[in-house]
Amino acid sequence: MGISPVIWIVWAAFATILASLLIYRGTLLQNEDDQIYLDANAEHQQHEQELILNRAKKLTPYVYVASAATVLMGLGILIFIVMQALKTLS
């Protein structure tokens, strides 16, 4: 087994993590409401919305890291493929 399958497996792991984070963030923000709560009775709903937004904000750095890792691994794979093609041509 060469290095190529290992690179693809690592890239697939990063891509799976990224997809999982995006799906989780999407399900969190699905319940978010874009409204202003002016009534004192709606304090509970406002608190729930703030909790949802805080959870989504906590995920943002992980989404950025997973996105960067996936893109960098993709570029690494592309460079690896080009280098292999250049070796076979020469």
MDTraj code that builds the backbone (N, CA, C; nanometers):
import mdtraj as md
import numpy as np

residues = "MET GLY ILE SER PRO VAL ILE TRP ILE VAL TRP ALA ALA PHE ALA THR ILE LEU ALA SER LEU LEU ILE TYR ARG GLY THR LEU LEU GLN ASN GLU ASP ASP GLN ILE TYR LEU ASP ALA ASN ALA GLU HIS GLN GLN HIS GLU GLN GLU LEU ILE LEU ASN ARG ALA LYS LYS LEU THR PRO TYR VAL TYR VAL ALA SER ALA ALA THR VAL LEU MET GLY LEU GLY ILE LEU ILE PHE ILE VAL MET GLN ALA LEU LYS THR LEU SER".split()
xyz = np.array([
    [0.0856, -0.1177, 0.0000],
    [0.0000, 0.0000, 0.0000],
    [0.0899, 0.1235, 0.0000],
    [0.0667, 0.2097, -0.0958],
    [0.1476, 0.3300, -0.1082],
    [0.0931, 0.4428, -0.0226],
    [0.1478, 0.5589, -0.0457],
    [0.1082, 0.6769, 0.0320],
    [-0.0248, 0.7345, -0.0169],
    [-0.0575, 0.7097, -0.1425],
    [-0.1776, 0.7693, -0.2011],
    [-0.3072, 0.7321, -0.1275],
    [-0.3322, 0.6054, -0.0978],
    [-0.4553, 0.5727, -0.0246],
    [-0.4597, 0.6353, 0.1150],
    [-0.3443, 0.6462, 0.1779],
    [-0.3399, 0.7060, 0.3112],
    [-0.3790, 0.8536, 0.3039],
    [-0.3282, 0.9240, 0.2031],
    [-0.3627, 1.0653, 0.1858],
    [-0.5129, 1.0805, 0.1632],
    [-0.5693, 0.9948, 0.0803],
    [-0.7134, 1.0029, 0.0534],
    [-0.7956, 0.9740, 0.1785],
    [-0.7505, 0.8798, 0.2594],
    [-0.8235, 0.8461, 0.3826],
    [-0.8186, 0.9620, 0.4807],
    [-0.7031, 1.0251, 0.4942],
    [-0.6915, 1.1401, 0.5846],
    [-0.7785, 1.2551, 0.5349],
    [-0.7774, 1.2798, 0.4038],
    [-0.8617, 1.3862, 0.3485],
    [-1.0098, 1.3547, 0.3724],
    [-1.0487, 1.2296, 0.3522],
    [-1.1886, 1.1910, 0.3748],
    [-1.2279, 1.2088, 0.5211],
    [-1.1359, 1.1842, 0.6124],
    [-1.1650, 1.2043, 0.7551],
    [-1.1889, 1.3521, 0.7839],
    [-1.1023, 1.4400, 0.7303],
    [-1.1221, 1.5834, 0.7496],
    [-1.2529, 1.6307, 0.6864],
    [-1.2823, 1.5795, 0.5682],
    [-1.4061, 1.6195, 0.5003],
    [-1.5291, 1.5715, 0.5774],
    [-1.5219, 1.4534, 0.6362],
    [-1.6327, 1.4006, 0.7161],
    [-1.6537, 1.4844, 0.8420],
    [-1.5442, 1.5220, 0.9060],
    [-1.5543, 1.6076, 1.0248],
    [-1.6170, 1.7415, 0.9877],
    [-1.5721, 1.7992, 0.8756],
    [-1.6271, 1.9265, 0.8307],
    [-1.7764, 1.9145, 0.8004],
    [-1.8142, 1.8108, 0.7292],
    [-1.9560, 1.7918, 0.6968],
    [-2.0394, 1.7726, 0.8238],
    [-1.9870, 1.6980, 0.9194],
    [-2.0594, 1.6768, 1.0452],
    [-2.0786, 1.8080, 1.1210],
    [-1.9739, 1.8898, 1.1262],
    [-1.9853, 2.0191, 1.1946],
    [-2.0857, 2.1105, 1.1247],
    [-2.0831, 2.1129, 0.9928],
    [-2.1768, 2.1985, 0.9197],
    [-2.3211, 2.1514, 0.9360],
    [-2.3404, 2.0220, 0.9361],
    [-2.4762, 1.9687, 0.9566],
    [-2.5245, 2.0005, 1.0978],
    [-2.4378, 1.9824, 1.1972],
    [-2.4763, 2.0116, 1.3350],
    [-2.5093, 2.1596, 1.3529],
    [-2.4244, 2.2467, 1.2963],
    [-2.4509, 2.3902, 1.3059],
    [-2.5808, 2.4268, 1.2337],
    [-2.6055, 2.3614, 1.1220],
    [-2.7304, 2.3867, 1.0487],
    [-2.8534, 2.3458, 1.1281],
    [-2.8451, 2.2331, 1.1988],
    [-2.9599, 2.1913, 1.2791],
    [-2.9791, 2.2828, 1.3998],
    [-2.8678, 2.3351, 1.4533],
    [-2.8812, 2.4307, 1.5642],
    [-2.9498, 2.5589, 1.5178],
    [-2.9047, 2.6107, 1.4052],
    [-2.9560, 2.7388, 1.3581],
    [-3.0922, 2.7262, 1.2910],
    [-3.1367, 2.6047, 1.2694],
    [-3.2687, 2.5836, 1.2118],
    [-3.3776, 2.6364, 1.3049],
    [-3.3539, 2.6290, 1.4343],
    [-3.4531, 2.6714, 1.5329],
    [-3.4368, 2.8169, 1.5743],
    [-3.3411, 2.8864, 1.5136],
    [-3.3173, 3.0251, 1.5507],
    [-3.4210, 3.1153, 1.4854],
    [-3.4699, 3.2119, 1.5613],
    [-3.5680, 3.3073, 1.5109],
    [-3.5022, 3.4432, 1.4960],
    [-3.5344, 3.5119, 1.3877],
    [-3.4845, 3.6472, 1.3662],
    [-3.5934, 3.7453, 1.4067],
    [-3.6026, 3.7709, 1.5336],
    [-3.7017, 3.8657, 1.5828],
    [-3.6510, 3.9322, 1.7106],
    [-3.7099, 4.0435, 1.7393],
    [-3.6740, 4.1187, 1.8593],
    [-3.7826, 4.0954, 1.9634],
    [-3.7400, 4.0632, 2.0838],
    [-3.8337, 4.0376, 2.1924],
    [-3.8435, 4.1638, 2.2786],
    [-3.9546, 4.2328, 2.2679],
    [-3.9743, 4.3551, 2.3437],
    [-4.0572, 4.3322, 2.4698],
    [-4.1339, 4.2283, 2.4694],
    [-4.2225, 4.1981, 2.5805],
    [-4.1449, 4.1275, 2.6923],
    [-4.1779, 4.1588, 2.8144],
    [-4.1117, 4.0950, 2.9284],
    [-4.1485, 3.9474, 2.9384],
    [-4.2634, 3.9101, 2.8845],
    [-4.3064, 3.7708, 2.8886],
    [-4.2250, 3.6834, 2.7942],
    [-4.1602, 3.7433, 2.6983],
    [-4.0839, 3.6672, 2.5999],
    [-3.9377, 3.6511, 2.6392],
    [-3.9057, 3.6783, 2.7636],
    [-3.7682, 3.6667, 2.8111],
    [-3.7158, 3.5246, 2.7982],
    [-3.8016, 3.4269, 2.8231],
    [-3.7610, 3.2869, 2.8130],
    [-3.7214, 3.2533, 2.6687],
    [-3.8013, 3.2982, 2.5725],
    [-3.7698, 3.2723, 2.4313],
    [-3.6403, 3.3421, 2.3906],
    [-3.6196, 3.4620, 2.4387],
    [-3.4972, 3.5340, 2.4075],
    [-3.3759, 3.4604, 2.4645],
    [-3.3903, 3.4081, 2.5853],
    [-3.2814, 3.3327, 2.6473],
    [-3.2496, 3.2068, 2.5649],
    [-3.3526, 3.1374, 2.5170],
    [-3.3325, 3.0186, 2.4342],
    [-3.2588, 3.0533, 2.3057],
    [-3.2966, 3.1649, 2.2438],
    [-3.2315, 3.2075, 2.1204],
    [-3.0845, 3.2434, 2.1443],
    [-3.0570, 3.3044, 2.2572],
    [-2.9186, 3.3383, 2.2908],
    [-2.8355, 3.2117, 2.3128],
    [-2.8953, 3.1104, 2.3740],
    [-2.8245, 2.9837, 2.3936],
    [-2.7927, 2.9182, 2.2598],
    [-2.8884, 2.9218, 2.1682],
    [-2.8668, 2.8640, 2.0349],
    [-2.7535, 2.9363, 1.9635],
    [-2.7555, 3.0680, 1.9668],
    [-2.6514, 3.1456, 1.8999],
    [-2.5148, 3.1246, 1.9645],
    [-2.5110, 3.1105, 2.0963],
    [-2.3836, 3.0857, 2.1645],
    [-2.3254, 2.9509, 2.1252],
    [-2.4100, 2.8487, 2.1130],
    [-2.3622, 2.7179, 2.0691],
    [-2.3055, 2.7253, 1.9282],
    [-2.3753, 2.7974, 1.8405],
    [-2.3293, 2.8104, 1.7024],
    [-2.1975, 2.8883, 1.6973],
    [-2.1841, 2.9900, 1.7805],
    [-2.0595, 3.0685, 1.7826],
    [-1.9424, 2.9851, 1.8344],
    [-1.9699, 2.8931, 1.9266],
    [-1.8634, 2.8069, 1.9774],
    [-1.8135, 2.7111, 1.8694],
    [-1.8990, 2.6758, 1.7751],
    [-1.8609, 2.5839, 1.6684],
    [-1.7789, 2.6511, 1.5592],
    [-1.7896, 2.7827, 1.5473],
    [-1.7278, 2.8536, 1.4352],
    [-1.5771, 2.8289, 1.4235],
    [-1.4985, 2.8359, 1.5302],
    [-1.3546, 2.8093, 1.5129],
    [-1.3253, 2.6673, 1.4634],
    [-1.4040, 2.5707, 1.5098],
    [-1.3842, 2.4331, 1.4657],
    [-1.4188, 2.4174, 1.3180],
    [-1.5220, 2.4876, 1.2736],
    [-1.5583, 2.4841, 1.1316],
    [-1.4464, 2.5443, 1.0484],
    [-1.3877, 2.6549, 1.0946],
    [-1.2775, 2.7178, 1.0225],
    [-1.1567, 2.6244, 1.0140],
    [-1.1233, 2.5613, 1.1245],
    [-1.0078, 2.4709, 1.1263],
    [-1.0326, 2.3505, 1.0354],
    [-1.1517, 2.2923, 1.0442],
    [-1.1825, 2.1766, 0.9600],
    [-1.1854, 2.2164, 0.8121],
    [-1.2357, 2.3352, 0.7820],
    [-1.2366, 2.3824, 0.6430],
    [-1.0950, 2.4013, 0.5921],
    [-1.0122, 2.4649, 0.6718],
    [-0.8734, 2.4879, 0.6307],
    [-0.7993, 2.3556, 0.6131],
    [-0.8197, 2.2628, 0.7042],
    [-0.7525, 2.1334, 0.6940],
    [-0.7974, 2.0581, 0.5693],
    [-0.9268, 2.0630, 0.5392],
    [-0.9780, 1.9945, 0.4214],
    [-0.9213, 2.0561, 0.2937],
    [-0.9186, 2.1888, 0.2885],
    [-0.8655, 2.2567, 0.1700],
    [-0.7159, 2.2292, 0.1549],
    [-0.6413, 2.2385, 0.2643],
    [-0.4973, 2.2136, 0.2569],
    [-0.4666, 2.0693, 0.2166],
    [-0.5428, 1.9767, 0.2694],
    [-0.5233, 1.8373, 0.2283],
    [-0.5588, 1.8189, 0.0816],
    [-0.6630, 1.8867, 0.0355],
    [-0.6989, 1.8798, -0.1061],
    [-0.5884, 1.9343, -0.1946],
    [-0.5296, 2.0451, -0.1530],
    [-0.4163, 2.1003, -0.2283],
    [-0.2970, 2.0052, -0.2236],
    [-0.2753, 1.9444, -0.1095],
    [-0.1678, 1.8462, -0.0984],
    [-0.1884, 1.7284, -0.1919],
    [-0.3111, 1.6822, -0.2014],
    [-0.3424, 1.5716, -0.2924],
    [-0.3194, 1.6141, -0.4360],
    [-0.3627, 1.7351, -0.4697],
    [-0.3429, 1.7861, -0.6051],
    [-0.1941, 1.7953, -0.6397],
    [-0.1151, 1.8476, -0.5473],
    [0.0289, 1.8568, -0.5691],
    [0.0899, 1.7174, -0.5830],
    [0.0454, 1.6244, -0.5009],
    [0.0950, 1.4871, -0.5077],
    [0.0639, 1.4242, -0.6428],
    [-0.0572, 1.4451, -0.6922],
    [-0.0964, 1.3888, -0.8214],
    [-0.0149, 1.4510, -0.9337],
    [0.0049, 1.5816, -0.9288],
    [0.0856, 1.6475, -1.0315],
    [0.2281, 1.5975, -1.0278],
    [0.2846, 1.5821, -0.9095],
    [0.4225, 1.5321, -0.8992],
    [0.4341, 1.3894, -0.9530],
    [0.3354, 1.3062, -0.9237],
    [0.3369, 1.1692, -0.9762],
    [0.3264, 1.1688, -1.1285],
    [0.2424, 1.2602, -1.1826],
    [0.2276, 1.2688, -1.3277],
    [0.3571, 1.3162, -1.3925],
    [0.4244, 1.4106, -1.3303],
    [0.5513, 1.4594, -1.3848],
    [0.6598, 1.3521, -1.3792],
    [0.6583, 1.2693, -1.2760],
    [0.7546, 1.1594, -1.2672],
    [0.7330, 1.0567, -1.3787],
    [0.6066, 1.0288, -1.4077],
    [0.5789, 0.9286, -1.5108],
    [0.6068, 0.9820, -1.6516],
    [0.5964, 1.1149, -1.6691],
    [0.6236, 1.1723, -1.8000],
    [0.7717, 1.1821, -1.8296],
    [0.8518, 1.1921, -1.7249],
    [0.9959, 1.2072, -1.7509],
    [1.0721, 1.0782, -1.7405],
])
top = md.Topology()
chain = top.add_chain()
for i, resn in enumerate(residues, 1):
    res = top.add_residue(resn, chain, resSeq=i)
    for name in ("N", "CA", "C"):
        top.add_atom(name, md.element.get_by_symbol(name[0]), res)
traj = md.Trajectory(xyz[None], top)
